[in-house]
Amino acid sequence: MATFTHLTLKLEEYLTPSELKKVKEAYRFSDEMHLGQMRKSGEPYISHPLAVAEICADWKLDAQAMMAALLHDVMEDQGVKKEELIERFGAQVASLVDGLSKLDKIEFQSQIEAQAENFRKMLLAMARDVRVILVKLADRLHNMRTLGSMPPDKKRRISRETMEVYVPIAHRLGLNNIYRELQELSFSHLYPLRHRTLLKAVKAARGNRREVVTKILESVTSTLIAAGIPAQVDGREKTLFGIYRKMRNKHLSFSQVLDVYGFRVVVDSFANCYVALGTLHSLFKPMPGKFKDYIAIPKLNGYQSLHTTLIGPYGTPVEFQIRTQDMHRVAESGVAAHWLYKDDEGSLTDLQQRTHAWLQSLLDIQKQTGDSAEFLEHVKVDLFPDSVYVFTPKSKIHRPAARRHGAGFCLQHPHRHRRPDHLRGDQSRTGAAAYRTAQRRHR
Ligand code: MN
């Protein structure tokens, strides 16, 4: 169980003693307010805000956000007034807690109107202060981790809401660790049987894979050492949901999906990303058309890496991601990655600024259209730029999306209807043609 002592160890690494003192005051107050309140699991309620705060501490969020994490349920559950929070902890912390409490009141439903309204509220809260959504995601993550004690229908409702709203937002903000975990947890509650079956199959296949993984790992590591490139090489495990989605969307068998091996190479400098790439390409033959330079052209959520697929031993495809330590941090926690690394004027980092610009552009669309359904189309397509599907209670919807590089936002053409089956899948148009189509549709 999470304790304040444990949290303190993490906070001492980056907060000043006076900041730490304020966080402690917030903890004491929260502990007192939640006294006697229990979670469904039977644990004292304070264990929840503490766990949420720990997740935020791993992102090294600032003292105000940490205080808000600890206090995030006191208004909602214990009826503490905003005025009291202002008096005790200042206006900033109070408004973060207030923002979080307002998000709590949102009940996500399948109706388009309600969902659009909910997305709008989330985006507004984010636009005001991204920290609100970071704490909210931490809150949701802990609730999903402890969903076991809830009744089945509640599990499903919360999981669907997580898949539809929180997973895409986490992805868009580049919080990939959370994105993957939320997706995996939702999947396990929405499709427990499929999840169990896949888990068993992956476990069974792991033995056979180990030999191949070790072999690739050894040859890659020694080749990079010989080339004088300091690097950390790791094998990447696919998530069960990732396997499931690939099987479904690309109509592949389990073994076809699992037959692809994934590795990550983290090097010491920008230049060495490209040197490592050349070195790997001379070790194994690259597969044509598979190389992508997300360093020169980062993904919208800030993600940077070189991607390439090589033909490894036994002719198996081996996917590589090559990046620096800095890029790795962003790849794992996106907009939260550089929270501490603000410049002297305290201005936001580039990625945070771009996130703000993106939120603004969405909110502008909302103002212009005033139509919930259309706004929702924009939001969803924007949140799923790679044309993956959005879960809806009845069906899944595929949407291709066009991206305009360099402009910092994505242009999309709202598809009102499901595309016929034979048109779905990998046929999303990209580039100039799609851009023109998108523009036409926007007029
Ligand atoms: Mn909570």
Boltz pocket constraint, residues with backbone or C-beta under 6 A from the ligand:
constraints:
  - pocket:
      binder: B
      contacts: [[A, 48], [A, 72], [A, 73], [A, 139]]
      max_distance: 6.0
